[in-house]
């Protein structure tokens, strides 16, 4: 039971965070499909995934060489900074101060930009399109890898975190292959708000673990920390909305 009190949040955090990143990558890949077809899109995607696998297989074993408390402290600080960044931006978007992420607009802009790039260069058009898919999947994939490591490496939770990320990839790819258009209906800002709360909570928890803080309730402290971040995020969004209204 104790294991799943942290394994379940780790799996959920990795799933939701990866969902956001994979949706963003899918938008670029579909823009490549619209311009040059499936072949360069699939080639670029597969190449990026292969490189990511090599990086994970190479760097993964090195984590075992780092002392546990040092690893928890380093990952906790990075995760807290990463999570707070997501939570801040999501709160500002919820308040209407920062524009919401629009996958349809990004898709249209990417098609236009990629089309201009193809027309301007003498290089193979499929090569340019494939590289666009490669870079999109690689960049978003690196964030997914970081999230999995950050969420899972603190206490042997790499498997549930990895399963969460894999589940997000499968869900988005299946839906994307079925609808053949950007997933603009996904409530991305809400997901980023939730992810910001989850990652910030894990960040505080792992930082405390690394410093030897005896958390009340042990793993159950995660839920209390999450409630504090959720309340703070909602109050911040409400306050920012009132300021913007003035």
Phi and psi restraints in degrees (value plus and minus 20) as a CYANA .aco file:
   2 UNK   PHI     -80.7   -40.7
   2 UNK   PSI     -56.9   -16.9
   3 UNK   PHI     -82.2   -42.2
   3 UNK   PSI     -63.9   -23.9
   4 UNK   PHI     -94.8   -54.8
   4 UNK   PSI     -36.0     4.0
   5 UNK   PHI     -85.9   -45.9
   5 UNK   PSI     -46.2    -6.2
   6 UNK   PHI    -124.8   -84.8
   6 UNK   PSI     -48.9    -8.9
   7 UNK   PHI     -87.1   -47.1
   7 UNK   PSI     -61.8   -21.8
   8 UNK   PHI     -84.4   -44.4
   8 UNK   PSI     -68.1   -28.1
   9 UNK   PHI     -81.4   -41.4
   9 UNK   PSI     -55.7   -15.7
  10 UNK   PHI     -84.4   -44.4
  10 UNK   PSI     -64.9   -24.9
  11 UNK   PHI     -82.9   -42.9
  11 UNK   PSI     -65.5   -25.5
  12 UNK   PHI     -85.3   -45.3
  12 UNK   PSI     -62.4   -22.4
  13 UNK   PHI     -82.8   -42.8
  13 UNK   PSI     -65.9   -25.9
  14 UNK   PHI     -84.2   -44.2
  14 UNK   PSI     -58.2   -18.2
  15 UNK   PHI     -84.2   -44.2
  15 UNK   PSI     -72.1   -32.1
  16 UNK   PHI     -87.3   -47.3
  16 UNK   PSI     -63.4   -23.4
  17 UNK   PHI     -83.9   -43.9
  17 UNK   PSI     -63.3   -23.3
  18 UNK   PHI     -86.8   -46.8
  18 UNK   PSI     -53.6   -13.6
  19 UNK   PHI     -77.1   -37.1
  19 UNK   PSI     -64.8   -24.8
  20 UNK   PHI     -82.2   -42.2
  20 UNK   PSI     -66.6   -26.6
  21 UNK   PHI     -86.4   -46.4
  21 UNK   PSI     -61.1   -21.1
  22 UNK   PHI     -88.8   -48.8
  22 UNK   PSI     -56.0   -16.0
  23 UNK   PHI     -80.8   -40.8
  23 UNK   PSI     -61.7   -21.7
  24 UNK   PHI     -86.4   -46.4
  24 UNK   PSI     -60.1   -20.1
  25 UNK   PHI     -86.0   -46.0
  25 UNK   PSI     -59.6   -19.6
  26 UNK   PHI     -80.6   -40.6
  26 UNK   PSI     -56.6   -16.6
  27 UNK   PHI     -78.8   -38.8
  27 UNK   PSI     -63.9   -23.9
  28 UNK   PHI     -88.9   -48.9
  28 UNK   PSI     -61.9   -21.9
  29 UNK   PHI     -82.2   -42.2
  29 UNK   PSI     -61.2   -21.2
  30 UNK   PHI     -87.7   -47.7
  30 UNK   PSI     -51.1   -11.1
  31 UNK   PHI     -84.4   -44.4
  31 UNK   PSI     -59.5   -19.5
  32 UNK   PHI     -84.0   -44.0
  32 UNK   PSI     -62.3   -22.3
  33 UNK   PHI     -80.8   -40.8
  33 UNK   PSI     -63.9   -23.9
  34 UNK   PHI     -83.4   -43.4
  34 UNK   PSI     -51.8   -11.8
  35 UNK   PHI    -109.6   -69.6
  35 UNK   PSI     -63.5   -23.5
  36 UNK   PHI    -147.0  -107.0
  36 UNK   PSI     -19.1    20.9
  37 UNK   PHI      75.3   115.3
  37 UNK   PSI    -198.3  -158.3
  38 UNK   PHI     -96.7   -56.7
  38 UNK   PSI     -50.4   -10.4
  39 UNK   PHI     -77.5   -37.5
  39 UNK   PSI     -76.2   -36.2
  40 UNK   PHI     -85.2   -45.2
  40 UNK   PSI     -52.3   -12.3
  41 UNK   PHI     -84.8   -44.8
  41 UNK   PSI     -65.9   -25.9
  42 UNK   PHI     -88.8   -48.8
  42 UNK   PSI     -60.9   -20.9
  43 UNK   PHI     -80.9   -40.9
  43 UNK   PSI     -67.0   -27.0
  44 UNK   PHI     -84.8   -44.8
  44 UNK   PSI     -60.4   -20.4
  45 UNK   PHI     -85.1   -45.1
  45 UNK   PSI     -66.4   -26.4
  46 UNK   PHI     -83.8   -43.8
  46 UNK   PSI     -61.3   -21.3
  47 UNK   PHI     -82.2   -42.2
  47 UNK   PSI     -62.3   -22.3
  48 UNK   PHI     -85.8   -45.8
  48 UNK   PSI     -62.6   -22.6
  49 UNK   PHI     -84.2   -44.2
  49 UNK   PSI     -57.8   -17.8
  50 UNK   PHI     -84.0   -44.0
  50 UNK   PSI     -63.0   -23.0
  51 UNK   PHI     -84.3   -44.3
  51 UNK   PSI     -60.6   -20.6
  52 UNK   PHI     -82.7   -42.7
  52 UNK   PSI     -60.5   -20.5
  53 UNK   PHI     -82.1   -42.1
  53 UNK   PSI     -62.2   -22.2
  54 UNK   PHI     -82.6   -42.6
  54 UNK   PSI     -62.4   -22.4
  55 UNK   PHI     -83.5   -43.5
  55 UNK   PSI     -63.4   -23.4
  56 UNK   PHI     -85.1   -45.1
  56 UNK   PSI     -64.7   -24.7
  57 UNK   PHI     -86.2   -46.2
  57 UNK   PSI     -48.9    -8.9
  58 UNK   PHI    -100.9   -60.9
  58 UNK   PSI     -65.1   -25.1
  59 UNK   PHI    -105.1   -65.1
  59 UNK   PSI     -47.8    -7.8
  60 UNK   PHI     -72.8   -32.8
  60 UNK   PSI     -73.5   -33.5
  61 UNK   PHI     -81.2   -41.2
  61 UNK   PSI     -45.2    -5.2
  62 UNK   PHI     -87.3   -47.3
  62 UNK   PSI     -45.2    -5.2
  63 UNK   PHI     -83.4   -43.4
  63 UNK   PSI     -51.0   -11.0
  64 UNK   PHI     -88.1   -48.1
  64 UNK   PSI     -35.9     4.1
  65 UNK   PHI    -106.1   -66.1
  65 UNK   PSI     -33.1     6.9
  66 UNK   PHI    -107.9   -67.9
  66 UNK   PSI     113.5   153.5
  67 UNK   PHI     -74.2   -34.2
  67 UNK   PSI     119.5   159.5
  68 UNK   PHI     -76.8   -36.8
  68 UNK   PSI     -67.6   -27.6
  69 UNK   PHI     -85.7   -45.7
  69 UNK   PSI     -57.0   -17.0
  70 UNK   PHI     -86.7   -46.7
  70 UNK   PSI     -60.0   -20.0
  71 UNK   PHI     -84.6   -44.6
  71 UNK   PSI     -64.9   -24.9
  72 UNK   PHI     -82.4   -42.4
  72 UNK   PSI     -61.2   -21.2
  73 UNK   PHI     -86.1   -46.1
  73 UNK   PSI     -66.8   -26.8
  74 UNK   PHI     -83.7   -43.7
  74 UNK   PSI     -67.3   -27.3
  75 UNK   PHI     -87.2   -47.2
  75 UNK   PSI     -58.7   -18.7
  76 UNK   PHI     -80.5   -40.5
  76 UNK   PSI     -64.4   -24.4
  77 UNK   PHI     -84.5   -44.5
  77 UNK   PSI     -66.5   -26.5
  78 UNK   PHI     -82.8   -42.8
  78 UNK   PSI     -61.8   -21.8
  79 UNK   PHI     -87.0   -47.0
  79 UNK   PSI     -57.7   -17.7
  80 UNK   PHI     -85.0   -45.0
  80 UNK   PSI     -64.5   -24.5
  81 UNK   PHI     -83.0   -43.0
  81 UNK   PSI     -63.2   -23.2
  82 UNK   PHI     -83.4   -43.4
  82 UNK   PSI     -67.2   -27.2
  83 UNK   PHI     -85.7   -45.7
  83 UNK   PSI     -61.8   -21.8
  84 UNK   PHI     -84.5   -44.5
  84 UNK   PSI     -54.2   -14.2
  85 UNK   PHI     -82.8   -42.8
  85 UNK   PSI     -65.0   -25.0
  86 UNK   PHI     -83.6   -43.6
  86 UNK   PSI     -63.9   -23.9
  87 UNK   PHI     -86.0   -46.0
  87 UNK   PSI     -60.4   -20.4
  88 UNK   PHI     -82.7   -42.7
  88 UNK   PSI     -68.1   -28.1
  89 UNK   PHI     -86.0   -46.0
  89 UNK   PSI     -60.1   -20.1
  90 UNK   PHI     -85.3   -45.3
  90 UNK   PSI     -57.1   -17.1
  91 UNK   PHI     -86.0   -46.0
  91 UNK   PSI     -61.9   -21.9
  92 UNK   PHI     -86.2   -46.2
  92 UNK   PSI     -56.9   -16.9
  93 UNK   PHI     -88.9   -48.9
  93 UNK   PSI     -59.1   -19.1
  94 UNK   PHI     -84.2   -44.2
  94 UNK   PSI     -51.4   -11.4
  95 UNK   PHI    -100.9   -60.9
  95 UNK   PSI     -30.1     9.9
  96 UNK   PHI      65.0   105.0
  96 UNK   PSI     -11.5    28.5
  97 UNK   PHI    -100.7   -60.7
  97 UNK   PSI     -57.8   -17.8
  98 UNK   PHI    -130.6   -90.6
  98 UNK   PSI     117.1   157.1
  99 UNK   PHI     -83.0   -43.0
  99 UNK   PSI     124.5   164.5
 100 UNK   PHI     -87.5   -47.5
 100 UNK   PSI     131.1   171.1
 101 UNK   PHI     -89.2   -49.2
 101 UNK   PSI     102.2   142.2
 102 UNK   PHI    -133.8   -93.8
 102 UNK   PSI      81.7   121.7
 103 UNK   PHI     -85.6   -45.6
 103 UNK   PSI     -54.0   -14.0
 104 UNK   PHI     -84.5   -44.5
 104 UNK   PSI     -63.3   -23.3
 105 UNK   PHI     -85.9   -45.9
 105 UNK   PSI     -60.1   -20.1
 106 UNK   PHI     -84.1   -44.1
 106 UNK   PSI     -60.7   -20.7
 107 UNK   PHI     -81.4   -41.4
 107 UNK   PSI     -68.1   -28.1
 108 UNK   PHI     -81.7   -41.7
 108 UNK   PSI     -63.9   -23.9
 109 UNK   PHI     -85.7   -45.7
 109 UNK   PSI     -58.6   -18.6
 110 UNK   PHI     -87.8   -47.8
 110 UNK   PSI     -60.1   -20.1
 111 UNK   PHI     -81.9   -41.9
 111 UNK   PSI     -64.5   -24.5
 112 UNK   PHI     -85.1   -45.1
 112 UNK   PSI     -63.6   -23.6
 113 UNK   PHI     -87.4   -47.4
 113 UNK   PSI     -62.8   -22.8
 114 UNK   PHI     -87.7   -47.7
 114 UNK   PSI     -57.4   -17.4
 115 UNK   PHI     -83.9   -43.9
 115 UNK   PSI     -60.5   -20.5
 116 UNK   PHI     -86.3   -46.3
 116 UNK   PSI     -57.7   -17.7
 117 UNK   PHI     -84.8   -44.8
 117 UNK   PSI     -63.6   -23.6
 118 UNK   PHI     -83.0   -43.0
 118 UNK   PSI     -62.4   -22.4
 119 UNK   PHI     -89.7   -49.7
 119 UNK   PSI     -49.5    -9.5
 120 UNK   PHI    -101.6   -61.6
 120 UNK   PSI     -51.4   -11.4
 121 UNK   PHI    -119.9   -79.9
 121 UNK   PSI     130.1   170.1
 122 UNK   PHI    -107.7   -67.7
 122 UNK   PSI     -29.0    11.0
 123 UNK   PHI     -82.9   -42.9
 123 UNK   PSI     138.2   178.2
 124 UNK   PHI     -70.0   -30.0
 124 UNK   PSI     110.3   150.3
 125 UNK   PHI     -85.5   -45.5
 125 UNK   PSI     -58.0   -18.0
 126 UNK   PHI     -85.6   -45.6
 126 UNK   PSI     -55.2   -15.2
 127 UNK   PHI     -83.6   -43.6
 127 UNK   PSI     -65.4   -25.4
 128 UNK   PHI     -81.9   -41.9
 128 UNK   PSI     -65.3   -25.3
 129 UNK   PHI     -83.8   -43.8
 129 UNK   PSI     -63.1   -23.1
 130 UNK   PHI     -82.7   -42.7
 130 UNK   PSI     -59.5   -19.5
 131 UNK   PHI     -86.2   -46.2
 131 UNK   PSI     -53.9   -13.9
 132 UNK   PHI     -84.3   -44.3
 132 UNK   PSI     -63.8   -23.8
 133 UNK   PHI     -85.0   -45.0
 133 UNK   PSI     -61.2   -21.2
 134 UNK   PHI     -79.5   -39.5
 134 UNK   PSI     -68.6   -28.6
 135 UNK   PHI     -85.7   -45.7
 135 UNK   PSI     -59.7   -19.7
 136 UNK   PHI     -84.0   -44.0
 136 UNK   PSI     -68.4   -28.4
 137 UNK   PHI     -86.9   -46.9
 137 UNK   PSI     -59.2   -19.2
 138 UNK   PHI     -85.6   -45.6
 138 UNK   PSI     -67.4   -27.4
 139 UNK   PHI     -85.1   -45.1
 139 UNK   PSI     -66.9   -26.9
 140 UNK   PHI     -89.2   -49.2
 140 UNK   PSI     -54.7   -14.7
 141 UNK   PHI     -85.1   -45.1
 141 UNK   PSI     -55.9   -15.9
 142 UNK   PHI     -82.5   -42.5
 142 UNK   PSI     -57.3   -17.3
 143 UNK   PHI     -86.8   -46.8
 143 UNK   PSI     -58.7   -18.7
 144 UNK   PHI     -83.0   -43.0
 144 UNK   PSI     -64.2   -24.2
 145 UNK   PHI     -81.0   -41.0
 145 UNK   PSI     -64.2   -24.2
 146 UNK   PHI     -80.5   -40.5
 146 UNK   PSI     -63.8   -23.8
 147 UNK   PHI     -82.4   -42.4
 147 UNK   PSI     -64.9   -24.9
 148 UNK   PHI     -81.5   -41.5
 148 UNK   PSI     -66.0   -26.0
 149 UNK   PHI     -85.6   -45.6
 149 UNK   PSI     -64.1   -24.1
 150 UNK   PHI     -85.3   -45.3
 150 UNK   PSI     -60.7   -20.7
 151 UNK   PHI     -97.2   -57.2
 151 UNK   PSI     -56.7   -16.7
 152 UNK   PHI    -116.0   -76.0
 152 UNK   PSI     -42.7    -2.7
 153 UNK   PHI     -99.4   -59.4
 153 UNK   PSI     -36.3     3.7
 154 UNK   PHI     -84.7   -44.7
 154 UNK   PSI     -54.1   -14.1
 155 UNK   PHI    -169.9  -129.9
 155 UNK   PSI      29.1    69.1
 156 UNK   PHI      43.7    83.7
 156 UNK   PSI      18.3    58.3
 157 UNK   PHI    -131.3   -91.3
 157 UNK   PSI       4.8    44.8
 158 UNK   PHI     -82.9   -42.9
 158 UNK   PSI     -56.9   -16.9
 159 UNK   PHI     -85.8   -45.8
 159 UNK   PSI     -74.2   -34.2
 160 UNK   PHI     -82.4   -42.4
 160 UNK   PSI     -56.9   -16.9
 161 UNK   PHI     -85.1   -45.1
 161 UNK   PSI     -62.4   -22.4
 162 UNK   PHI     -84.1   -44.1
 162 UNK   PSI     -58.5   -18.5
 163 UNK   PHI     -85.7   -45.7
 163 UNK   PSI     -57.5   -17.5
 164 UNK   PHI     -83.0   -43.0
 164 UNK   PSI     -64.6   -24.6
 165 UNK   PHI     -85.2   -45.2
 165 UNK   PSI     -62.5   -22.5
 166 UNK   PHI     -83.1   -43.1
 166 UNK   PSI     -61.0   -21.0
 167 UNK   PHI     -81.0   -41.0
 167 UNK   PSI     -61.1   -21.1
 168 UNK   PHI     -83.4   -43.4
 168 UNK   PSI     -62.6   -22.6
 169 UNK   PHI     -81.2   -41.2
 169 UNK   PSI     -65.2   -25.2
 170 UNK   PHI     -84.3   -44.3
 170 UNK   PSI     -64.7   -24.7
 171 UNK   PHI     -80.8   -40.8
 171 UNK   PSI     -69.2   -29.2
 172 UNK   PHI     -86.4   -46.4
 172 UNK   PSI     -62.5   -22.5
 173 UNK   PHI     -84.9   -44.9
 173 UNK   PSI     -60.4   -20.4
 174 UNK   PHI     -85.0   -45.0
 174 UNK   PSI     -64.7   -24.7
 175 UNK   PHI     -87.3   -47.3
 175 UNK   PSI     -62.7   -22.7
 176 UNK   PHI     -82.0   -42.0
 176 UNK   PSI     -61.1   -21.1
 177 UNK   PHI     -86.6   -46.6
 177 UNK   PSI     -49.7    -9.7
 178 UNK   PHI     -99.3   -59.3
 178 UNK   PSI     -63.0   -23.0
 179 UNK   PHI    -114.1   -74.1
 179 UNK   PSI     -41.6    -1.6
 180 UNK   PHI      37.3    77.3
 180 UNK   PSI      16.5    56.5
 181 UNK   PHI    -175.3  -135.3
 181 UNK   PSI     141.0   181.0
 182 UNK   PHI     -78.3   -38.3
 182 UNK   PSI     125.9   165.9
 183 UNK   PHI    -105.6   -65.6
 183 UNK   PSI      48.3    88.3
 184 UNK   PHI     -93.5   -53.5
 184 UNK   PSI     -35.3     4.7
 185 UNK   PHI    -102.6   -62.6
 185 UNK   PSI     -28.9    11.1
 186 UNK   PHI     -87.9   -47.9
 186 UNK   PSI     106.3   146.3
 187 UNK   PHI     -92.3   -52.3
 187 UNK   PSI      54.4    94.4
 188 UNK   PHI     -82.4   -42.4
 188 UNK   PSI     -60.2   -20.2
 189 UNK   PHI     -88.1   -48.1
 189 UNK   PSI     -56.2   -16.2
 190 UNK   PHI     -83.1   -43.1
 190 UNK   PSI     -62.4   -22.4
 191 UNK   PHI     -82.3   -42.3
 191 UNK   PSI     -62.3   -22.3
 192 UNK   PHI     -85.9   -45.9
 192 UNK   PSI     -54.0   -14.0
 193 UNK   PHI     -83.6   -43.6
 193 UNK   PSI     -67.2   -27.2
 194 UNK   PHI     -82.8   -42.8
 194 UNK   PSI     -64.4   -24.4
 195 UNK   PHI     -83.4   -43.4
 195 UNK   PSI     -60.9   -20.9
 196 UNK   PHI     -78.3   -38.3
 196 UNK   PSI     -61.9   -21.9
 197 UNK   PHI     -84.5   -44.5
 197 UNK   PSI     -66.5   -26.5
 198 UNK   PHI     -84.6   -44.6
 198 UNK   PSI     -68.4   -28.4
 199 UNK   PHI     -87.4   -47.4
 199 UNK   PSI     -58.3   -18.3
 200 UNK   PHI     -84.1   -44.1
 200 UNK   PSI     -59.1   -19.1
 201 UNK   PHI     -84.3   -44.3
 201 UNK   PSI     -65.9   -25.9
 202 UNK   PHI     -82.9   -42.9
 202 UNK   PSI     -57.1   -17.1
 203 UNK   PHI     -80.7   -40.7
 203 UNK   PSI     -67.1   -27.1
 204 UNK   PHI     -84.2   -44.2
 204 UNK   PSI     -62.5   -22.5
 205 UNK   PHI     -83.1   -43.1
 205 UNK   PSI     -68.6   -28.6
 206 UNK   PHI     -87.7   -47.7
 206 UNK   PSI     -55.7   -15.7
 207 UNK   PHI     -82.5   -42.5
 207 UNK   PSI     -63.6   -23.6
 208 UNK   PHI     -83.0   -43.0
 208 UNK   PSI     -61.4   -21.4
 209 UNK   PHI     -80.7   -40.7
 209 UNK   PSI     -62.7   -22.7
 210 UNK   PHI     -85.1   -45.1
 210 UNK   PSI     -50.8   -10.8
 211 UNK   PHI    -108.7   -68.7
 211 UNK   PSI     -22.3    17.7
 212 UNK   PHI      60.9   100.9
 212 UNK   PSI       4.2    44.2
 213 UNK   PHI     -92.5   -52.5
 213 UNK   PSI     107.5   147.5
 214 UNK   PHI    -102.5   -62.5
 214 UNK   PSI      76.2   116.2
 215 UNK   PHI     -87.0   -47.0
 215 UNK   PSI     111.9   151.9
 216 UNK   PHI     -83.3   -43.3
 216 UNK   PSI     109.0   149.0
 217 UNK   PHI      58.9    98.9
 217 UNK   PSI     -17.1    22.9
 218 UNK   PHI      34.3    74.3
 218 UNK   PSI    -139.1   -99.1
 219 UNK   PHI     -84.5   -44.5
 219 UNK   PSI     -46.7    -6.7
 220 UNK   PHI     -87.0   -47.0
 220 UNK   PSI     -34.7     5.3
 221 UNK   PHI     -81.6   -41.6
 221 UNK   PSI     -45.5    -5.5
 222 UNK   PHI     -74.7   -34.7
 222 UNK   PSI     -60.4   -20.4
 223 UNK   PHI     -89.5   -49.5
 223 UNK   PSI     -57.7   -17.7
 224 UNK   PHI     -85.9   -45.9
 224 UNK   PSI     -62.6   -22.6
 225 UNK   PHI     -83.4   -43.4
 225 UNK   PSI     -62.6   -22.6
 226 UNK   PHI     -80.6   -40.6
 226 UNK   PSI     -60.3   -20.3
 227 UNK   PHI     -83.2   -43.2
 227 UNK   PSI     -58.3   -18.3
 228 UNK   PHI     -84.7   -44.7
 228 UNK   PSI     -65.0   -25.0
 229 UNK   PHI     -86.4   -46.4
 229 UNK   PSI     -59.2   -19.2
 230 UNK   PHI     -82.5   -42.5
 230 UNK   PSI     -66.6   -26.6
 231 UNK   PHI     -82.2   -42.2
 231 UNK   PSI     -63.9   -23.9
 232 UNK   PHI     -83.0   -43.0
 232 UNK   PSI     -63.0   -23.0
 233 UNK   PHI     -83.2   -43.2
 233 UNK   PSI     -63.8   -23.8
 234 UNK   PHI     -86.2   -46.2
 234 UNK   PSI     -62.8   -22.8
 235 UNK   PHI     -85.6   -45.6
 235 UNK   PSI     -58.0   -18.0
 236 UNK   PHI     -85.0   -45.0
 236 UNK   PSI     -61.9   -21.9
 237 UNK   PHI     -83.9   -43.9
 237 UNK   PSI     -61.4   -21.4
 238 UNK   PHI     -85.1   -45.1
 238 UNK   PSI     -62.2   -22.2
 239 UNK   PHI     -85.1   -45.1
 239 UNK   PSI     -62.9   -22.9
 240 UNK   PHI     -84.8   -44.8
 240 UNK   PSI     -55.3   -15.3
 241 UNK   PHI     -85.8   -45.8
 241 UNK   PSI     -60.1   -20.1
 242 UNK   PHI     -85.7   -45.7
 242 UNK   PSI     -60.9   -20.9
 243 UNK   PHI     -83.4   -43.4
 243 UNK   PSI     -63.3   -23.3
 244 UNK   PHI     -84.3   -44.3
 244 UNK   PSI     -55.5   -15.5
 245 UNK   PHI     -86.9   -46.9
 245 UNK   PSI     -48.5    -8.5
